[in-house]
């Protein structure tokens, strides 16, 4: 037995001889060559697309039935109810499996037959490994192979059988279907070995086919294109190994292939596949300082038409990308960005050089720096306020302009040349405007020792002077204000306030708070009352007077003399109580109001008539005389004409005046929102009439608006206790009611109250 041969393409003399012999054999065996389709010379040959009949559990359709080689075919699978599609199977007329991707395949230069597998739903669809079993019927065995779906089995070493020579592997026991190890496995396969007696020598033909990888670079051998004109019919002894040789195709490299065993029936086929040579398209940005954004290289194949990349080249500062050229200096073949083109790849690497034209919108930067508020004149201390991106023509002059900033004035600056890389920067510096801060005491008789004015910068924070302000009699300095009348911004006297200087001069006016002094009223060394009195105003005589069982208050004294309460207060003072001492036949009468406040005291002679003080008054009441009160608060009338025999406290006594309501006038609210009112003089009762067709859910009565009556019915009685609590004169009573639809109604009346 001949061992398996692996052939590679050889060049030189041996290759030329082989090609010559192969051509001769093809010529001699031309009569034996046939084609699946016999199209004429005027148009491409078409090949049939056939769908197997009796596909189980589903149906398959193709979008065409007859097309030229290289056409893309689209398949559609429709499973029966309860089943689901699993996979397609496409084979050419030689039994070669054609690769199907997403229901599509490329039509070979052969008729094809299409089938499909449908499985019941919920059954395992994960069977991706199949078994290839070798049945030798000889002296040696061949181990079975596990092959992944869509992969090919490996040709094993030929088996042996005493007295026989191996004649190839077949798909059936009748040895009518040769098996090619280029076939893609999609199901379990059994292969049968065929044998010939060694004594029999049979000269048999075998076929050598040459397939070129398509331009799209598909790695599926089923998509490789058959070079029919190069198909060879060779011959050899049946059972021996084929001696196929690769051809030379410019731009292609042969894939390692295996010889086969020459079958006596002449069906042996050796398929030789040729990959397109891979090449590199290298993009050169043609500018050393700029990094190319798109991939530096792309891998392609001989004969491919590649679309060039124009969009991700990136930017070269100061230039526009205009396209590619095969020469660095642009003297080669150009591929313009304005007219995108494809490049056809020859059998060599390609270098494309970027071409550039000068830009008219090159970027440059203008930075605006402001002087710091501390007034530093060092430009490195200036703070960046704003930066601008402007654009102009590369190498032309910038056109930067100063901005207007409140409180700043721009320094002089010079334009520059726009650098291609966008690095040009124009710095414009702005000095703060200088202003005057003036202190004004605001009054003529105050002195000020702080600086009258100081130079300050716009936006600076100035700590204000508080300690150096002089004095104003009777006043205390409280701070500064931007307005003389104190209506502006206030800066308090706390030693830490500061002002942010605006873009103008500033005048600050001293603010003075009038002093308050304490006037203390003392009785026998004990404080009786204290009053806070503003400077240059007067104290008020206390409403109550001190009392004592054996003496009577006479006056308030200051520094040994009666104090004049019209005297302006200019400092804190103490006033002392001056008593008048009782004689043996004298008693003290103390007059108090109904609250118990002592209103007046006097010394009287015991058991002599007492002259009543001025008659007190109370709105709505008449004074009815003086009374005494025992420890239980019981009042007793006293006759001042008979006098008193001991110290006595007298209280005011009142009699309520008669109360009457005159001239009740009923008023009407605006049309549509009124509640009519009526009035009963006998009971002093106001009544509200509910309008026809209206349901009211809320009532509220008021007298003089601010006094809530508390009534929630449609009647309201004006009681004596209510009338006593309000002043006499023209008074008002008002009723409000809320309807169920949410609307508010009202009614009102006025009455003349007499007391």
SEDOFI-75837 format. One record per residue (C-alpha): residue in three letters; x, y, z. Coordinates in steps of 0.02 Angstrom, whole numbers, padded with zeros to 5 digits, always signed. Example, Ala and Ser with C-alpha at 12.3 -4.5 7.8 and 13.67 -1.06 7.14 Angstrom:
# residues 2
ala+00615-00225+00390 ser+00684-00053+00357 
END
This chain:
# residues 755
unk+00000+00000+00000 unk+00059+00174-00040 unk+00064+00293+00105 unk-00039+00453+00111 unk+00046+00599+00025 unk+00036+00784+00070 unk+00083+00893-00078 unk+00136+01075-00080 unk+00156+01183-00232 unk+00334+01182-00301 unk+00406+01313-00416 unk+00546+01307-00543 unk+00584+01173-00671 unk+00491+01033-00585 unk+00336+01141-00576 unk+00344+01183-00760 unk+00361+01000-00809 unk+00215+00954-00698 unk+00106+01089-00774 unk+00151+01031-00949 unk+00108+00849-00910 unk-00054+00900-00823 unk-00107+01003-00972 unk-00074+00856-01088 unk-00177+00739-00980 unk-00320+00865-00974 unk-00314+00877-01162 unk-00316+00688-01184 unk-00457+00666-01060 unk-00558+00814-01115 unk-00690+00701-01190 unk-00721+00629-01017 unk-00750+00802-00935 unk-00928+00861-00915 unk-01017+01011-00836 unk-01177+01027-00735 unk-01233+01168-00847 unk-01199+01201-01029 unk-01225+01388-01045 unk-01169+01476-01203 unk-01020+01590-01222 unk-01121+01751-01230 unk-01184+01751-01049 unk-01131+01672-00883 unk-01182+01490-00859 unk-01324+01463-00736 unk-01339+01321-00611 unk-01494+01243-00533 unk-01552+01269-00353 unk-01649+01112-00303 unk-01745+01082-00142 unk-01761+00901-00085 unk-01935+00829-00085 unk-02008+00744+00068 unk-01913+00849+00197 unk-01986+00791+00363 unk-02076+00909+00483 unk-02057+01068+00382 unk-02035+01156+00217 unk-01887+01247+00136 unk-01891+01378-00003 unk-01754+01470-00097 unk-01769+01644-00170 unk-01720+01580-00343 unk-01707+01419-00444 unk-01568+01456-00569 unk-01423+01579-00551 unk-01241+01605-00606 unk-01100+01552-00491 unk-01057+01680-00356 unk-01237+01735-00328 unk-01298+01746-00147 unk-01447+01630-00113 unk-01569+01661+00030 unk-01659+01512+00109 unk-01817+01513+00214 unk-01865+01371+00333 unk-02046+01349+00391 unk-02069+01213+00526 unk-02230+01114+00547 unk-02334+01144+00704 unk-02245+01074+00857 unk-02075+01075+00770 unk-01934+01198+00754 unk-01797+01228+00628 unk-01623+01161+00670 unk-01506+01179+00520 unk-01488+01186+00330 unk-01389+01064+00223 unk-01330+01118+00049 unk-01226+01001-00062 unk-01163+01021-00239 unk-01180+00885-00372 unk-01015+00809-00314 unk-01081+00789-00137 unk-00978+00934-00068 unk-01058+01026+00079 unk-01087+01212+00050 unk-01072+01330+00199 unk-01235+01416+00250 unk-01227+01571+00361 unk-01385+01654+00428 unk-01489+01563+00297 unk-01377+01621+00152 unk-01243+01541+00043 unk-01142+01580-00113 unk-01191+01481-00267 unk-01046+01369-00328 unk-01017+01325-00510 unk-01120+01168-00484 unk-01301+01121-00464 unk-01348+01112-00279 unk-01473+01014-00177 unk-01547+01091-00018 unk-01616+01002+00134 unk-01651+01047+00314 unk-01673+00969+00485 unk-01825+01003+00593 unk-01844+00935+00771 unk-01986+00927+00893 unk-01995+01075+01008 unk-01916+01053+01181 unk-01805+00913+01117 unk-01619+00936+01137 unk-01547+01044+00998 unk-01372+01043+01069 unk-01304+00895+00972 unk-01152+00975+00891 unk-01036+00823+00883 unk-01062+00677+00762 unk-00979+00508+00740 unk-00892+00451+00582 unk-00880+00260+00583 unk-00760+00164+00471 unk-00814-00012+00418 unk-00658-00095+00344 unk-00718-00273+00308 unk-00530-00312+00314 unk-00390-00370+00426 unk-00365-00204+00515 unk-00487-00083+00594 unk-00498+00106+00588 unk-00547+00200+00744 unk-00706+00304+00729 unk-00694+00494+00738 unk-00797+00624+00834 unk-00821+00775+00722 unk-00899+00943+00767 unk-01044+01001+00662 unk-00981+01087+00504 unk-00804+01016+00519 unk-00720+00884+00409 unk-00661+00710+00456 unk-00476+00668+00442 unk-00423+00540+00313 unk-00356+00389+00410 unk-00214+00277+00355 unk-00280+00148+00230 unk-00338-00016+00310 unk-00261-00184+00258 unk-00333-00347+00196 unk-00231-00500+00149 unk-00230-00526-00041 unk-00321-00363-00075 unk-00278-00184-00105 unk-00382-00040-00032 unk-00496+00046-00162 unk-00564+00194-00059 unk-00705+00241+00061 unk-00888+00241+00008 unk-01051+00302+00083 unk-01144+00144+00037 unk-01111-00042+00039 unk-01138-00052-00148 unk-00989+00065-00172 unk-01082+00185-00286 unk-01047+00348-00188 unk-00868+00396-00157 unk-00837+00493+00005 unk-00729+00649-00002 unk-00642+00703+00157 unk-00680+00884+00110 unk-00863+00849+00153 unk-00932+00948+00302 unk-01006+00832+00433 unk-01184+00874+00487 unk-01243+00702+00545 unk-01175+00531+00593 unk-01087+00447+00445 unk-01041+00267+00406 unk-00900+00238+00280 unk-00868+00071+00193 unk-00697+00014+00130 unk-00691-00057-00046 unk-00560-00190-00093 unk-00482-00253-00255 unk-00387-00415-00276 unk-00202-00381-00286 unk-00186-00490-00441 unk-00303-00375-00534 unk-00225-00221-00611 unk-00351-00091-00667 unk-00305+00075-00745 unk-00433+00201-00686 unk-00463+00386-00707 unk-00474+00509-00566 unk-00517+00694-00565 unk-00415+00839-00497 unk-00514+01000-00464 unk-00442+01170-00420 unk-00540+01293-00311 unk-00495+01475-00279 unk-00546+01568-00121 unk-00677+01701-00165 unk-00632+01885-00154 unk-00738+01905+00004 unk-00613+01795+00095 unk-00734+01659+00152 unk-00642+01518+00241 unk-00779+01393+00203 unk-00712+01278+00069 unk-00890+01258+00004 unk-00882+01439-00052 unk-00718+01420-00148 unk-00740+01445-00336 unk-00706+01297-00452 unk-00586+01338-00593 unk-00676+01226-00717 unk-00558+01261-00859 unk-00417+01189-00753 unk-00507+01027-00703 unk-00394+00879-00741 unk-00432+00698-00785 unk-00282+00591-00733 unk-00260+00403-00724 unk-00171+00272-00620 unk-00185+00098-00554 unk-00342+00069-00452 unk-00300+00055-00268 unk-00145+00163-00285 unk-00125+00340-00222 unk-00168+00487-00334 unk-00028+00599-00393 unk-00119+00764-00408 unk-00013+00921-00416 unk-00056+01101-00375 unk-00058+01236-00506 unk+00016+01410-00500 unk-00107+01553-00488 unk-00041+01729-00470 unk-00100+01800-00305 unk-00147+01629-00232 unk-00060+01502-00119 unk-00109+01319-00117 unk-00180+01247+00044 unk-00101+01084+00103 unk-00202+00943+00027 unk-00205+00753+00037 unk-00195+00628-00104 unk-00333+00500-00118 unk-00347+00318-00166 unk-00385+00288-00350 unk-00553+00201-00358 unk-00582+00072-00491 unk-00748+00153-00536 unk-00662+00314-00588 unk-00755+00420-00460 unk-00604+00474-00358 unk-00590+00664-00345 unk-00443+00762-00273 unk-00494+00940-00228 unk-00353+01067-00216 unk-00395+01233-00134 unk-00301+01396-00155 unk-00307+01538-00031 unk-00292+01715-00092 unk-00129+01793-00035 unk-00151+01913+00110 unk-00078+02087+00099 unk-00071+02242+00206 unk-00143+02411+00166 unk-00042+02530+00274 unk-00108+02704+00310 unk+00028+02835+00337 unk-00030+03000+00412 unk+00114+03086+00319 unk+00142+03196+00470 unk+00257+03138+00609 unk+00181+03241+00750 unk+00001+03182+00731 unk-00063+03012+00787 unk-00172+02923+00659 unk-00342+02880+00731 unk-00388+02739+00612 unk-00292+02573+00615 unk-00116+02593+00546 unk-00141+02437+00442 unk-00281+02330+00377 unk-00267+02152+00312 unk-00340+02118+00141 unk-00326+01991+00001 unk-00268+01986-00176 unk-00403+02044-00296 unk-00512+02123-00161 unk-00590+02294-00188 unk-00572+02385-00024 unk-00664+02543+00028 unk-00539+02666+00097 unk-00562+02751+00264 unk-00587+02939+00250 unk-00685+02980+00407 unk-00574+02926+00554 unk-00408+02995+00494 unk-00416+03126+00632 unk-00351+03303+00618 unk-00183+03378+00581 unk-00178+03545+00668 unk-00192+03684+00541 unk-00232+03569+00395 unk-00378+03477+00316 unk-00366+03296+00261 unk-00403+03288+00074 unk-00375+03105+00031 unk-00244+02969+00002 unk-00103+02947-00123 unk+00011+02801-00161 unk+00160+02921-00157 unk+00213+03021-00005 unk+00232+03179-00109 unk+00062+03156-00192 unk+00133+03110-00363 unk+00056+02936-00365 unk-00122+02877-00383 unk-00242+02988-00286 unk-00399+02937-00192 unk-00496+03095-00154 unk-00598+03123+00004 unk-00726+03220-00099 unk-00750+03068-00212 unk-00727+02911-00105 unk-00658+02768-00208 unk-00615+02584-00188 unk-00441+02517-00216 unk-00410+02352-00305 unk-00279+02250-00213 unk-00141+02175-00319 unk-00018+02042-00265 unk+00082+02160-00155 unk+00067+02266+00002 unk+00003+02444-00019 unk+00054+02602+00073 unk-00064+02752+00065 unk-00006+02924+00118 unk-00125+03055+00189 unk-00135+03217+00089 unk-00164+03383+00179 unk-00221+03559+00131 unk-00200+03713+00241 unk-00349+03754+00354 unk-00433+03923+00363 unk-00506+03896+00537 unk-00355+03852+00642 unk-00390+03871+00827 unk-00302+03991+00944 unk-00340+04040+01123 unk-00370+04208+01205 unk-00353+04210+01394 unk-00422+04353+01499 unk-00335+04380+01667 unk-00398+04495+01805 unk-00293+04580+01938 unk-00321+04501+02109 unk-00415+04599+02241 unk-00256+04619+02345 unk-00192+04735+02208 unk-00037+04636+02162 unk+00046+04710+02007 unk+00135+04547+01965 unk+00052+04477+01807 unk+00086+04299+01866 unk-00033+04333+02011 unk-00176+04385+01896 unk-00321+04261+01896 unk-00390+04180+01738 unk-00567+04243+01720 unk-00612+04175+01548 unk-00534+04090+01398 unk-00596+04096+01218 unk-00567+03980+01071 unk-00553+04083+00913 unk-00513+04030+00736 unk-00414+04100+00590 unk-00300+04055+00447 unk-00140+03964+00491 unk+00011+04082+00503 unk-00100+04237+00489 unk-00119+04367+00628 unk-00238+04340+00773 unk-00386+04459+00794 unk-00407+04452+00983 unk-00510+04590+01066 unk-00519+04645+01246 unk-00681+04615+01339 unk-00779+04733+01449 unk-00778+04683+01632 unk-00860+04789+01765 unk-00727+04869+01873 unk-00580+04825+01761 unk-00479+04912+01625 unk-00381+04811+01495 unk-00193+04835+01480 unk-00117+04855+01306 unk-00076+04692+01217 unk-00006+04633+01050 unk-00076+04513+00921 unk+00022+04356+00871 unk+00038+04232+00727 unk-00083+04083+00724 unk+00020+03924+00744 unk-00035+03773+00642 unk-00045+03662+00796 unk-00168+03778+00885 unk-00043+03822+01021 unk-00053+04010+00999 unk-00113+04097+01157 unk-00149+04284+01176 unk-00151+04342+01358 unk-00248+04500+01398 unk-00227+04573+01573 unk-00356+04683+01659 unk-00311+04801+01803 unk-00440+04838+01938 unk-00511+05014+01939 unk-00457+05123+02086 unk-00586+05215+02192 unk-00598+05319+02352 unk-00676+05259+02514 unk-00729+05410+02619 unk-00784+05409+02803 unk-00911+05542+02856 unk-00961+05564+03040 unk-01127+05639+02983 unk-01142+05769+03123 unk-01051+05930+03161 unk-01016+05905+03344 unk-00935+05732+03326 unk-00751+05709+03292 unk-00677+05575+03182 unk-00499+05516+03195 unk-00502+05376+03063 unk-00431+05426+02891 unk-00555+05536+02804 unk-00528+05440+02640 unk-00424+05295+02573 unk-00386+05230+02398 unk-00464+05059+02365 unk-00480+04938+02219 unk-00641+04877+02139 unk-00699+04711+02211 unk-00576+04715+02355 unk-00635+04675+02530 unk-00597+04822+02644 unk-00603+04799+02832 unk-00689+04952+02901 unk-00621+05066+03037 unk-00727+05070+03194 unk-00605+05106+03335 unk-00549+05278+03277 unk-00718+05363+03277 unk-00738+05504+03403 unk-00881+05539+03522 unk-01051+05622+03505 unk-01131+05681+03667 unk-01277+05572+03717 unk-01249+05449+03574 unk-01153+05289+03544 unk-01069+05251+03377 unk-01148+05090+03305 unk-01066+05074+03136 unk-01067+05138+02957 unk-01204+05149+02827 unk-01199+05185+02642 unk-01338+05316+02664 unk-01336+05460+02788 unk-01513+05418+02844 unk-01466+05238+02880 unk-01573+05162+02742 unk-01426+05084+02648 unk-01315+04936+02684 unk-01265+04933+02868 unk-01093+04886+02933 unk-01103+04851+03119 unk-00974+04901+03248 unk-00902+04732+03285 unk-00725+04756+03226 unk-00740+04626+03086 unk-00860+04696+02959 unk-00790+04733+02787 unk-00857+04806+02625 unk-00837+04742+02447 unk-00792+04895+02343 unk-00907+04925+02193 unk-00852+05008+02032 unk-00875+05182+02104 unk-00818+05292+02248 unk-00895+05248+02416 unk-00949+05364+02558 unk-00991+05286+02726 unk-01090+05383+02854 unk-01070+05357+03040 unk-01226+05294+03127 unk-01265+05351+03304 unk-01383+05269+03427 unk-01458+05382+03560 unk-01404+05329+03733 unk-01525+05264+03863 unk-01497+05303+04046 unk-01574+05220+04199 unk-01677+05323+04318 unk-01691+05226+04481 unk-01830+05261+04607 unk-01779+05205+04782 unk-01886+05192+04940 unk-01786+05180+05100 unk-01638+05105+05005 unk-01744+04979+04909 unk-01776+04997+04722 unk-01956+05041+04694 unk-01950+05062+04504 unk-01824+05084+04363 unk-01850+05178+04200 unk-01745+05176+04041 unk-01743+05354+03977 unk-01668+05413+03810 unk-01538+05551+03814 unk-01612+05726+03830 unk-01789+05660+03863 unk-01883+05662+04029 unk-01924+05527+04154 unk-02106+05487+04196 unk-02174+05501+04372 unk-02217+05323+04429 unk-02403+05281+04417 unk-02401+05203+04590 unk-02338+05289+04745 unk-02247+05213+04893 unk-02353+05177+05047 unk-02319+05162+05233 unk-02431+05146+05385 unk-02357+05294+05477 unk-02304+05410+05339 unk-02359+05467+05169 unk-02264+05491+05009 unk-02230+05674+04979 unk-02114+05684+04826 unk-01966+05611+04733 unk-01805+05699+04778 unk-01639+05715+04687 unk-01485+05777+04776 unk-01583+05845+04925 unk-01720+05933+04828 unk-01885+05893+04744 unk-01850+05822+04570 unk-01925+05915+04423 unk-01991+05785+04301 unk-01970+05908+04158 unk-01781+05899+04179 unk-01695+05816+04029 unk-01600+05658+04073 unk-01418+05660+04016 unk-01350+05523+04130 unk-01409+05389+04249 unk-01481+05457+04413 unk-01560+05394+04574 unk-01718+05473+04646 unk-01765+05442+04826 unk-01936+05438+04909 unk-01970+05586+05026 unk-02100+05550+05161 unk-02217+05662+05256 unk-02234+05601+05437 unk-02407+05585+05522 unk-02455+05686+05674 unk-02548+05606+05819 unk-02722+05658+05758 unk-02692+05617+05576 unk-02730+05466+05466 unk-02688+05413+05288 unk-02819+05393+05151 unk-02763+05287+05004 unk-02863+05291+04841 unk-02853+05136+04730 unk-02938+05092+04567 unk-03034+04930+04543 unk-02872+04838+04498 unk-02794+04882+04666 unk-02669+05008+04596 unk-02635+05153+04715 unk-02684+05311+04624 unk-02663+05440+04763 unk-02634+05464+04951 unk-02668+05605+05069 unk-02656+05644+05255 unk-02817+05694+05337 unk-02870+05744+05513 unk-02956+05603+05598 unk-03146+05611+05605 unk-03154+05766+05497 unk-03236+05780+05326 unk-03127+05720+05179 unk-03122+05815+05017 unk-03140+05688+04875 unk-03007+05692+04739 unk-03053+05717+04556 unk-03198+05603+04504 unk-03132+05455+04399 unk-03210+05408+04230 unk-03246+05242+04144 unk-03327+05219+03974 unk-03503+05146+03992 unk-03506+05171+04181 unk-03546+05309+04306 unk-03441+05337+04463 unk-03552+05294+04612 unk-03435+05338+04757 unk-03297+05265+04865 unk-03304+05099+04954 unk-03198+04997+05072 unk-03162+04812+05058 unk-03144+04685+05197 unk-03028+04537+05190 unk-03159+04439+05093 unk-03174+04576+04962 unk-03346+04633+05022 unk-03374+04817+04981 unk-03451+04946+05100 unk-03501+05124+05061 unk-03411+05262+05158 unk-03468+05438+05198 unk-03322+05556+05169 unk-03414+05693+05264 unk-03389+05602+05431 unk-03206+05567+05397 unk-03101+05419+05457 unk-03025+05372+05624 unk-02879+05266+05556 unk-02781+05234+05396 unk-02908+05183+05263 unk-02902+05117+05084 unk-03042+05177+04970 unk-03087+05094+04803 unk-03181+05158+04650 unk-03364+05103+04638 unk-03455+05100+04468 unk-03632+05087+04403 unk-03659+05026+04226 unk-03746+05152+04110 unk-03905+05107+04016 unk-03870+05029+03842 unk-03985+05052+03691 unk-03981+05017+03503 unk-04055+05148+03387 unk-04079+05158+03197 unk-04045+04981+03138 unk-04013+04989+02949 unk-04016+04829+02847 unk-03890+04828+02704 unk-03885+04725+02545 unk-03732+04637+02473 unk-03696+04636+02283 unk-03833+04554+02177 unk-03819+04365+02172 unk-03718+04351+02333 unk-03836+04430+02462 unk-03923+04357+02614 unk-04073+04465+02666 unk-04074+04511+02854 unk-04217+04557+02971 unk-04209+04631+03150 unk-04319+04606+03304 unk-04305+04761+03419 unk-04381+04672+03568 unk-04257+04529+03574 unk-04113+04622+03484 unk-04104+04474+03364 unk-04043+04478+03184 unk-04109+04339+03068 unk-04036+04285+02899 unk-04155+04227+02762 unk-04095+04080+02656 unk-04114+04121+02470 unk-04235+04012+02373 unk-04157+03857+02295 unk-03995+03874+02396 unk-03933+03752+02527 unk-03811+03828+02650 unk-03687+03721+02746 unk-03594+03852+02847 unk-03644+04008+02950 unk-03533+04134+03039 unk-03584+04298+03122 unk-03469+04446+03161 unk-03487+04610+03252 unk-03362+04743+03196 unk-03279+04602+03094 unk-03135+04573+03214 unk-03251+04513+03354 unk-03308+04337+03311 unk-03481+04306+03378 unk-03467+04117+03393 unk-03641+04091+03323 unk-03665+03959+03188 unk-03852+03973+03160 unk-03952+04088+03047 unk-04001+04200+03196 unk-03892+04309+03307 unk-03938+04401+03468 unk-03842+04557+03523 unk-03823+04532+03712 unk-03783+04664+03845 unk-03616+04581+03882 unk-03566+04596+03699 unk-03624+04779+03690 unk-03524+04822+03847 unk-03365+04760+03762 unk-03377+04874+03611 unk-03373+05064+03599 unk-03528+05169+03572 unk-03567+05240+03399 unk-03611+05169+03228 unk-03571+04982+03233 unk-03590+04840+03107 unk-03652+04661+03112 unk-03609+04542+02968 unk-03659+04363+02923 unk-03565+04247+02803 unk-03631+04083+02736 unk-03558+03952+02619 unk-03669+03862+02493 unk-03646+03678+02452 unk-03580+03726+02279 unk-03436+03818+02366 unk-03497+03996+02334 unk-03491+04123+02477 unk-03642+04233+02521 unk-03654+04378+02643 unk-03772+04503+02723 unk-03745+04653+02839 unk-03829+04784+02949 unk-03775+04937+03048 unk-03842+05002+03213 unk-03820+05158+03320 unk-03759+05107+03494 unk-03795+05223+03639 unk-03729+05203+03817 
END
